């Protein structure tokens, strides 16, 4: 796999918090802020990528984190 293809794949699973919340009942905007700010259950360490002031959610990491929390 080429480096460019790998970069495109990595970028495609990073979305903004606003886009992440669209069409979801959970987490709410308030709970997402809480998980990010207080790093509740290691959420920010595992699922959040910061680019300057922009906060992005890694969808694949979120799904893995959710499975870990379900145990």
C-alpha positions as CSV (number, residue, x, y, z in Angstrom):
1,X,0.0,0.0,0.0
2,X,1.4,3.4,-0.9
3,X,2.0,6.1,1.6
4,X,-0.5,8.4,0.0
5,X,-3.2,5.7,0.1
6,X,-2.4,5.0,3.8
7,X,-2.7,8.7,4.6
8,X,-6.0,9.0,2.8
9,X,-7.3,6.0,4.8
10,X,-6.2,7.4,8.1
11,X,-7.7,10.8,7.3
12,X,-11.0,9.3,6.3
13,X,-11.8,8.0,9.8
14,X,-11.1,11.3,11.5
15,X,-14.2,13.6,11.8
16,X,-15.1,16.7,13.7
17,X,-17.1,16.4,16.9
18,X,-20.1,18.1,15.2
19,X,-20.1,15.5,12.4
20,X,-19.6,12.7,14.9
21,X,-22.7,13.7,16.8
22,X,-25.0,13.9,13.8
23,X,-27.4,11.0,13.6
24,X,-26.4,9.6,17.0
25,X,-28.5,9.4,20.2
26,X,-25.4,8.7,22.3
27,X,-23.2,10.3,23.2
28,X,-24.8,13.7,23.6
29,X,-22.9,16.8,22.9
30,X,-22.6,17.4,26.7
31,X,-21.3,13.9,27.5
32,X,-18.8,14.1,24.6
33,X,-17.4,17.3,26.0
34,X,-17.2,15.7,29.4
35,X,-15.4,12.6,28.1
36,X,-12.9,14.7,26.1
37,X,-12.2,17.4,28.8
38,X,-11.9,15.0,31.8
39,X,-10.5,12.1,29.7
40,X,-13.2,9.9,31.3
41,X,-12.4,6.2,30.9
42,X,-9.3,7.1,28.8
43,X,-11.6,8.4,26.0
44,X,-9.4,11.4,25.0
45,X,-6.2,9.4,25.0
46,X,-7.6,6.7,22.7
47,X,-10.2,8.4,20.5
48,X,-9.3,12.1,20.2
49,X,-6.8,13.7,17.8
50,X,-6.1,17.4,18.2
51,X,-4.9,19.5,15.3
52,X,-4.3,22.9,16.6
53,X,-7.6,23.9,18.1
54,X,-9.5,21.4,16.1
55,X,-10.7,18.3,18.0
56,X,-11.2,15.3,15.8
57,X,-12.7,11.9,16.7
58,X,-11.2,8.7,15.3
59,X,-14.2,6.5,14.4
60,X,-12.2,3.2,14.5
61,X,-10.7,4.0,17.8
62,X,-14.1,5.0,19.2
63,X,-15.6,1.6,18.2
64,X,-12.6,-0.2,19.9
65,X,-13.0,2.0,23.0
66,X,-16.7,1.2,23.1
67,X,-16.1,-2.5,22.9
68,X,-13.5,-2.2,25.8
69,X,-16.0,-0.3,27.9
70,X,-18.7,-3.0,27.3
71,X,-16.6,-5.7,29.0
